[in-house]
Amino acid sequence: MFGFGPVADVNVILTGEDERQQVEYRAGKDKREKAPLYFDGESVSGKVVLRVHEGKQLEHYGIKVQFIGCIEMFYDRGNHYEFVSLVQELAAPAELASTAMYPFEFKNVEKQYESYQGINAKLRYFVQATVSKRVGAITQTKDIWVHSYHMPPEISSSLRMEVGIEDCLHIEFEYNKSKYHLKDVIVGKIYFLLVRIKIKNMELSIIRRETTGAAPNQYNESETITKFEIMDGAPVRGETIPIRLFLGGFDLTPTYRDINKKFSTRYYLNLVLVDEENRRYFKQQEITLYRRNEAEHAAASSNAE
């Protein structure tokens, strides 16, 4: 809540925000915040409350409310790129001596992208109330969080990768598919076809790679979402190791490709082998993640039964 010195304060209250699911997101290095969850096509409504303090009088030069969707790049602070900008004028210039409330509604708002908080990019939606004064203006913002459901990709063929060092090592990895929803399970197997070096251990990790900007000013940042050891000790030829990785417990987003020509976020399975001399051999494979409507899927599954 922001104040006009001792004269008044303004607040944005969204309709039913306490009943909505709250999404917790990373707002800084050690800071997390929550915002109410909305979906593409949903209306965003509420009221702007302008409270004039007792015994005071406020002269304003108009009140408006905006719904804004924008992308902020952390290496380009001060600039943000708006892809949605809607405005409603709520009040003409006037003098107020008491509290006033101004309802607003942005109907069936298109929210074509998901909210995102990354390393170098942030995509946010917010409602902003602005009270114009004779000198300057006072604003207050209320963030919302947006999710989008996507139809499952039609084809999700199995993944097969090979790691080989001539006459020393030949390993095949096979995963059940290449596209997963965010609550899915990655199921796979590792086959040791030829082993002539002494492998000490093997680990599998999921890596998120965020790409921002465009060449030549392109930035790539990678972070390891999870990493776990799938083998400790030397394998033998003909051995098979099963893999089963549940995605539901990790902080994942869908795969984003060239969002508004500003950023992309991709995910990779990274398999690393370490030999007894601590040399590392690795292979990466991109996987596609998407958000599934779990309620609709559960209903469809029960109807099928």
C-alpha positions as CSV (number, residue, x, y, z in Angstrom):
1,M,0.0,0.0,0.0
2,F,1.4,3.4,-1.0
3,G,0.5,6.7,0.6
4,F,0.2,10.3,-0.5
5,G,2.1,11.6,2.5
6,P,-0.5,12.0,5.2
7,V,-3.4,12.6,2.9
8,A,-4.6,9.3,1.4
9,D,-3.6,5.8,0.3
10,V,-4.6,3.5,-2.5
11,N,-5.0,-0.2,-2.8
12,V,-5.9,-2.8,-5.5
13,I,-8.2,-5.6,-4.4
14,L,-8.8,-8.4,-6.9
15,T,-12.2,-10.2,-6.9
16,G,-12.0,-13.5,-5.0
17,E,-8.2,-13.4,-4.6
18,D,-8.3,-15.1,-1.2
19,E,-10.2,-18.1,-2.7
20,R,-7.8,-18.5,-5.6
21,Q,-4.9,-20.9,-5.6
22,Q,-1.7,-19.0,-4.6
23,V,1.5,-19.7,-6.5
24,E,4.8,-19.2,-4.6
25,Y,7.6,-18.0,-6.8
26,R,11.2,-17.0,-6.4
27,A,11.4,-13.2,-6.2
28,G,15.1,-12.9,-5.4
29,K,18.0,-14.8,-4.2
30,D,16.5,-15.7,-0.8
31,K,13.1,-14.2,-1.3
32,R,9.8,-15.9,-2.2
33,E,6.4,-14.3,-2.8
34,K,2.9,-15.5,-3.6
35,A,0.4,-14.4,-6.3
36,P,-3.1,-15.5,-7.2
37,L,-3.3,-17.9,-10.1
38,Y,-5.1,-17.0,-13.3
39,F,-5.5,-18.7,-16.7
40,D,-5.5,-17.5,-20.3
41,G,-8.9,-16.1,-21.2
42,E,-10.0,-15.5,-17.7
43,S,-11.4,-12.1,-16.7
44,V,-9.5,-10.0,-14.2
45,S,-11.7,-7.8,-12.0
46,G,-11.6,-6.1,-8.7
47,K,-11.7,-2.6,-7.2
48,V,-9.4,0.3,-6.6
49,V,-9.9,1.7,-3.1
50,L,-8.8,5.3,-2.5
51,R,-8.9,6.1,1.2
52,V,-8.7,9.7,2.2
53,H,-7.5,10.1,5.8
54,E,-9.9,11.7,8.3
55,G,-9.9,15.5,8.2
56,K,-7.9,15.6,4.9
57,Q,-8.9,16.4,1.3
58,L,-7.4,15.1,-1.8
59,E,-7.4,16.8,-5.2
60,H,-6.6,14.3,-8.0
61,Y,-6.4,14.7,-11.8
62,G,-7.9,11.4,-12.8
63,I,-7.7,7.7,-11.7
64,K,-7.0,4.8,-14.1
65,V,-6.3,1.1,-13.9
66,Q,-4.2,-0.9,-16.3
67,F,-3.6,-4.6,-16.9
68,I,-0.1,-5.2,-18.1
69,G,1.9,-8.2,-19.3
70,C,5.6,-7.5,-19.8
71,I,9.0,-9.1,-20.0
72,E,11.9,-7.7,-18.0
73,M,15.5,-8.6,-18.8
74,F,17.9,-8.4,-15.9
75,Y,20.8,-7.3,-18.0
76,D,18.7,-4.5,-19.4
77,R,17.3,-3.0,-16.2
78,G,15.1,0.0,-16.7
79,N,13.6,-1.3,-19.9
80,H,10.6,-3.7,-20.1
81,Y,8.8,-5.0,-23.1
82,E,5.0,-4.9,-22.9
83,F,3.0,-7.4,-24.9
84,V,-0.4,-6.7,-23.2
85,S,-1.5,-3.3,-22.2
86,L,-5.1,-2.5,-21.4
87,V,-6.4,0.6,-19.6
88,Q,-9.7,1.7,-18.0
89,E,-10.4,5.3,-16.9
90,L,-12.0,5.1,-13.5
91,A,-12.6,8.7,-12.4
92,A,-12.4,12.2,-13.8
93,P,-10.5,14.9,-11.9
94,A,-12.2,15.6,-8.6
95,E,-11.7,16.5,-4.9
96,L,-12.3,13.8,-2.3
97,A,-12.8,14.1,1.4
98,S,-13.7,10.5,2.1
99,T,-12.9,6.9,0.9
100,A,-14.0,6.0,-2.6
101,M,-14.1,2.7,-4.4
102,Y,-13.9,2.2,-8.2
103,P,-14.7,-1.3,-9.6
104,F,-13.0,-2.5,-12.8
105,E,-13.1,-5.5,-15.0
106,F,-10.8,-6.6,-17.9
107,K,-13.0,-9.2,-19.6
108,N,-11.7,-12.5,-21.0
109,V,-8.1,-11.2,-21.1
110,E,-5.7,-13.0,-23.4
111,K,-2.6,-14.1,-21.5
112,Q,-0.7,-15.9,-24.2
113,Y,2.4,-16.7,-22.1
114,E,3.0,-18.2,-18.7
115,S,4.4,-16.1,-15.9
116,Y,8.1,-16.9,-15.4
117,Q,10.9,-15.9,-13.0
118,G,14.2,-17.0,-14.3
119,I,17.9,-16.0,-14.0
120,N,18.0,-13.3,-16.6
121,A,14.4,-13.0,-17.6
122,K,11.1,-12.3,-15.9
123,L,7.6,-12.4,-17.4
124,R,5.0,-10.9,-15.2
125,Y,1.3,-9.8,-15.3
126,F,0.0,-7.1,-13.0
127,V,-2.8,-4.7,-12.4
128,Q,-1.7,-1.1,-11.8
129,A,-3.7,1.7,-10.3
130,T,-2.6,5.3,-11.0
131,V,-3.8,8.4,-9.3
132,S,-2.7,11.5,-11.2
133,K,-1.8,14.6,-9.1
134,R,-0.9,18.1,-10.0
135,V,2.7,17.1,-9.8
136,G,3.5,13.5,-10.7
137,A,1.4,10.4,-10.0
138,I,1.1,7.6,-7.4
139,T,0.8,4.0,-8.5
140,Q,0.2,0.7,-6.8
141,T,0.6,-2.7,-8.5
142,K,-0.9,-6.1,-7.8
143,D,0.8,-9.1,-9.4
144,I,-1.0,-12.2,-10.6
145,W,0.5,-15.5,-11.8
146,V,-0.5,-17.1,-15.1
147,H,-0.4,-20.8,-16.1
148,S,-1.3,-22.2,-19.5
149,Y,-2.4,-25.7,-20.3
150,H,-1.2,-27.2,-23.6
151,M,-2.5,-30.2,-25.4
152,P,0.0,-33.1,-25.1
153,P,2.4,-33.2,-28.1
154,E,1.0,-35.7,-30.6
155,I,4.2,-37.7,-31.1
156,S,6.5,-38.6,-28.3
157,S,9.0,-41.1,-29.6
158,S,11.4,-42.9,-27.3
159,L,14.8,-41.5,-26.8
160,R,17.9,-43.5,-27.5
161,M,21.4,-42.2,-26.9
162,E,24.9,-43.7,-27.2
163,V,28.1,-42.9,-25.5
164,G,31.2,-44.5,-26.9
165,I,35.0,-44.4,-26.7
166,E,36.5,-46.5,-29.4
167,D,37.4,-50.0,-28.1
168,C,36.9,-48.8,-24.5
169,L,33.3,-48.0,-23.8
170,H,29.9,-48.5,-25.5
171,I,26.8,-47.6,-23.5
172,E,23.2,-47.1,-24.7
173,F,20.5,-45.1,-22.9
174,E,16.9,-45.6,-23.7
175,Y,14.1,-43.4,-22.2
176,N,10.4,-44.2,-22.8
177,K,9.6,-40.9,-24.5
178,S,11.0,-37.4,-25.2
179,K,8.0,-35.3,-24.0
180,Y,6.8,-35.2,-20.4
181,H,4.1,-33.3,-18.5
182,L,5.3,-31.7,-15.2
183,K,3.9,-34.5,-13.0
184,D,5.3,-37.3,-15.2
185,V,7.8,-40.1,-14.6
186,I,10.9,-40.6,-16.7
187,V,11.4,-44.3,-17.2
188,G,14.5,-45.6,-18.9
189,K,17.3,-48.2,-19.0
190,I,21.0,-48.0,-19.4
191,Y,22.8,-50.9,-21.3
192,F,26.5,-51.6,-20.9
193,L,27.6,-53.1,-24.2
194,L,31.3,-52.7,-23.8
195,V,33.2,-51.7,-20.7
196,R,37.0,-51.7,-20.8
197,I,37.6,-48.7,-18.5
198,K,37.0,-48.6,-14.8
199,I,33.9,-46.6,-14.1
200,K,33.6,-45.4,-10.6
201,N,30.1,-44.0,-10.6
202,M,27.3,-42.6,-12.8
203,E,24.8,-39.8,-12.2
204,L,21.8,-38.4,-13.9
205,S,20.7,-34.8,-13.7
206,I,18.1,-32.5,-15.1
207,I,19.5,-29.2,-16.4
208,R,17.5,-26.1,-17.2
209,R,19.1,-23.8,-19.7
210,E,17.8,-20.2,-20.1
211,T,18.7,-18.3,-23.2
212,T,18.1,-14.5,-23.4
213,G,18.7,-11.9,-26.0
214,A,19.8,-12.4,-29.6
215,A,23.2,-13.0,-31.1
216,P,25.7,-11.5,-30.7
217,N,24.3,-10.3,-27.4
218,Q,23.0,-13.6,-26.2
219,Y,23.2,-14.9,-22.7
220,N,23.0,-18.6,-21.7
221,E,22.6,-19.7,-18.1
222,S,22.3,-23.2,-16.9
223,E,21.2,-24.5,-13.5
224,T,20.9,-28.1,-12.2
225,I,17.4,-28.8,-11.0
226,T,18.2,-32.2,-9.5
227,K,21.1,-34.7,-9.6
228,F,21.2,-38.2,-8.3
229,E,23.6,-41.2,-8.5
230,I,22.3,-44.1,-10.4
231,M,25.3,-46.4,-10.0
232,D,28.2,-46.7,-7.6
233,G,30.9,-49.2,-8.6
234,A,32.1,-50.8,-11.8
235,P,29.5,-52.2,-14.2
236,V,30.1,-55.3,-16.3
237,R,29.4,-56.0,-19.9
238,G,25.7,-56.9,-20.5
239,E,24.5,-55.2,-17.3
240,T,21.3,-53.1,-17.4
241,I,20.4,-50.4,-15.0
242,P,16.8,-49.2,-14.7
243,I,16.0,-45.5,-14.3
244,R,12.8,-44.1,-12.7
245,L,12.7,-40.3,-12.1
246,F,9.5,-38.6,-10.7
247,L,9.2,-35.0,-12.0
248,G,6.4,-33.9,-9.7
249,G,8.7,-33.0,-6.8
250,F,10.9,-30.5,-8.7
251,D,10.5,-26.8,-9.5
252,L,9.9,-27.1,-13.2
253,T,8.3,-25.0,-15.8
254,P,7.1,-26.0,-19.3
255,T,9.7,-25.7,-22.1
256,Y,9.5,-22.2,-23.5
257,R,10.7,-21.5,-27.0
258,D,11.5,-18.0,-28.2
259,I,8.9,-16.3,-26.0
260,N,8.1,-12.9,-27.6
261,K,11.6,-13.2,-29.2
262,K,13.1,-12.5,-25.9
263,F,14.0,-15.7,-24.1
264,S,13.8,-19.5,-24.2
265,T,13.9,-22.1,-21.5
266,R,14.9,-25.7,-22.3
267,Y,15.5,-28.8,-20.3
268,Y,18.1,-31.6,-20.7
269,L,18.8,-35.0,-19.3
270,N,22.5,-35.1,-18.5
271,L,24.2,-38.4,-17.9
272,V,27.7,-38.3,-16.5
273,L,30.1,-41.2,-16.0
274,V,33.2,-40.8,-13.8
275,D,36.2,-43.2,-14.1
276,E,38.7,-44.1,-11.4
277,E,41.0,-41.3,-12.7
278,N,38.1,-38.9,-12.2
279,R,37.7,-38.3,-15.9
280,R,34.2,-37.4,-16.8
281,Y,32.2,-38.6,-19.8
282,F,28.8,-37.1,-20.4
283,K,25.9,-37.0,-22.9
284,Q,23.0,-34.5,-23.0
285,Q,19.6,-35.0,-24.5
286,E,16.9,-32.4,-24.7
287,I,13.4,-33.3,-23.4
288,T,10.2,-31.3,-23.8
289,L,8.1,-30.4,-20.8
290,Y,4.5,-29.3,-20.9
291,R,1.7,-28.4,-18.4
292,R,-1.3,-30.8,-18.4
293,N,-4.7,-30.0,-16.9
294,E,-4.6,-32.6,-14.2
295,A,-8.4,-32.1,-13.3
296,E,-9.4,-32.7,-16.9
297,H,-7.1,-35.7,-17.2
298,A,-8.4,-37.3,-14.0
299,A,-12.0,-36.8,-15.3
300,A,-11.2,-38.3,-18.7
301,S,-9.4,-41.2,-17.0
302,S,-12.4,-42.0,-14.7
303,N,-14.8,-41.7,-17.7
304,A,-12.7,-44.2,-19.6
305,E,-13.0,-46.7,-16.8
